[in-house]
Amino acid sequence: MPLPIEITDYNPRWPDSFAVVRDRLAHVLGVLTHRIEHVGSTAVPGLPAKPVIDIDVVIRTRDDLPAVIARLQAAGYHHRGDLGITGREALRTPPNTPAHHLYVCAADNPELERHLRFRDVLRTHPQTAQAYAALKRSLAAKFRTNRDAYTESKTTFIEQVLAKAIADVESQGHSTALSARRTDPP
């Protein structure tokens, strides 16, 4: 039976856990890393979350991906593929490291921009973060062991937050790569 979905109060040690993993990854990957981002709910001060750090390793180009995957596998990570999100590769973490999800993507990846934008909106809009926390808690209770349903049920909220963020930027006369991609024909 799958483990239940656990949403815990914000832990002020999460940024430190991220820093430990980030420093290890930076050492393992060296110049192949463009930057390493703390994303997801644990990256938002005060936000309840599953106690697992989400990390995006950003590389300059997808051409670097084979070398990055090879170095991460040598460090104990297991490559899991894109898990249905094109351009973002997931890796299972090695034992004896802080609990984290690791993803690798190129700097121009639209999913990276979405991760960062959503994180930043939650960091700067406390009411939105509170609404997201309430949603996550209710979904965790409703879908106790069904992680796919839990994740899917957050999608509408996330899309609405991202759409509003794009509209706010555009109303200020700025365009964004994300808004441009959203208006391109499929």
C-alpha positions in Angstrom: 0.0 0.0 0.0 1.4 3.4 -0.9 2.5 5.8 1.9 -0.1 8.5 2.8 0.4 12.0 1.5 1.8 14.0 4.4 1.5 17.8 4.4 3.5 19.3 7.3 3.9 22.8 8.6 6.7 24.8 7.2 10.1 23.7 8.5 12.7 26.5 8.7 15.4 23.9 8.1 14.2 23.2 4.6 16.4 25.9 3.1 19.4 24.4 4.9 18.5 20.9 3.5 18.4 22.5 0.0 21.8 24.1 0.6 23.3 20.8 1.5 22.0 19.1 -1.6 22.8 22.1 -3.8 26.4 22.2 -2.7 26.8 18.5 -3.3 25.3 18.8 -6.7 27.5 21.8 -7.6 30.5 19.7 -6.6 29.4 16.7 -8.6 28.4 18.7 -11.7 30.9 21.5 -11.8 30.8 23.7 -14.9 27.9 21.7 -16.3 25.5 23.4 -14.0 24.2 26.8 -15.0 22.3 27.2 -11.6 20.5 25.1 -9.1 17.0 26.2 -8.0 15.0 25.4 -4.9 11.4 25.1 -6.2 8.1 23.7 -4.9 6.4 24.4 -1.6 9.4 23.9 0.6 11.0 26.9 -1.2 8.2 29.2 0.0 8.7 30.5 3.6 5.7 29.7 5.8 4.0 27.3 3.3 3.0 23.9 4.5 4.4 21.1 2.2 5.3 17.5 1.8 8.6 17.3 3.6 10.6 16.7 0.4 12.8 19.4 -1.2 12.1 19.9 -5.0 15.3 20.9 -6.9 15.7 21.9 -10.5 19.3 21.6 -11.8 19.5 24.1 -14.7 21.9 23.4 -17.5 22.7 25.7 -20.3 21.7 23.4 -23.1 20.1 20.0 -23.5 23.4 19.0 -25.2 24.9 18.8 -21.8 22.2 16.4 -20.5 24.1 13.1 -21.2 27.2 14.3 -19.3 25.0 15.6 -16.4 23.0 12.3 -16.2 26.3 10.3 -16.2 27.8 12.4 -13.4 24.6 12.2 -11.3 24.4 8.4 -11.8 28.0 8.1 -10.7 27.0 10.0 -7.5 24.2 7.5 -6.8 21.2 9.0 -8.6 19.0 6.9 -10.8 17.7 8.4 -14.1 13.9 8.0 -14.4 13.3 9.7 -17.7 11.0 12.7 -18.3 8.0 11.2 -16.4 5.7 12.7 -19.1 7.1 16.3 -18.9 9.1 16.9 -22.1 12.5 18.5 -21.5 12.6 17.8 -17.8 14.5 14.7 -16.6 13.8 13.2 -13.2 16.2 11.4 -11.0 15.7 9.2 -7.9 17.8 10.3 -5.1 20.5 8.2 -3.4 20.1 7.0 0.1 21.5 8.9 3.0 20.7 12.3 1.5 18.1 14.8 2.6 14.7 13.9 1.1 14.5 15.5 -2.3 13.1 15.3 -5.8 15.7 16.1 -8.4 15.0 17.4 -11.9 17.3 18.5 -14.7 16.3 20.9 -17.5 17.8 23.4 -19.8 17.6 27.1 -19.1 15.1 27.7 -21.9 12.7 25.0 -20.7 9.1 26.2 -20.3 8.5 24.0 -17.3 11.4 25.6 -15.5 9.9 29.0 -16.1 6.5 27.8 -14.8 8.2 26.3 -11.6 10.0 29.5 -10.9 7.1 31.8 -11.7 4.7 29.8 -9.5 7.2 29.7 -6.6 7.8 33.4 -6.9 4.1 34.2 -6.9 3.6 32.2 -3.7 6.6 33.9 -2.1 5.2 37.4 -2.9 1.5 36.8 -2.5 0.7 35.5 1.0 -3.1 35.2 0.3 -2.4 33.0 -2.7 0.1 30.9 -0.7 -2.6 30.5 2.1 -5.2 29.4 -0.4 -2.7 26.9 -1.9 -1.9 25.5 1.5 -5.6 25.0 2.3 -6.1 23.3 -1.1 -3.1 21.0 -0.5 -4.3 20.0 3.0 -7.8 19.2 1.8 -6.5 17.2 -1.2 -4.1 15.3 1.0 -7.1 14.3 3.2 -9.3 13.4 0.2 -6.7 11.5 -1.8 -4.8 10.1 1.2 -2.7 7.5 -0.8 -3.4 8.5 -4.4 -0.5 10.8 -5.4 -1.6 11.1 -9.0 -5.1 12.3 -8.1 -3.6 14.7 -5.5 -1.2 16.2 -8.0 -3.8 16.4 -10.8 -6.3 18.1 -8.5 -3.9 21.0 -7.9 -3.5 21.7 -11.6 -6.5 24.1 -12.0 -5.3 26.2 -9.1 -1.8 26.3 -10.4 -2.9 27.2 -14.0 -5.1 30.0 -12.6 -2.3 31.5 -10.6 0.1 31.3 -13.6 -2.5 32.9 -15.9 -3.1 35.7 -13.5 0.7 36.3 -13.1 1.1 36.5 -16.8 -1.9 38.9 -17.1 -0.4 41.1 -14.4 2.9 41.3 -16.2 1.3 42.0 -19.5 -0.9 44.7 -18.0 2.2 46.4 -16.9 3.4 46.5 -20.5 6.0 43.7 -20.2 6.0 40.6 -22.3 7.3 37.3 -21.1 8.6 34.2 -22.7 6.0 32.2 -20.9 3.1 34.4 -22.2 4.6 34.2 -25.7 4.7 30.4 -25.6 1.1 30.3 -24.3 -0.2 32.2 -27.3 1.8 30.3 -29.9 -0.4 27.8 -31.9 0.0 24.2 -30.9 
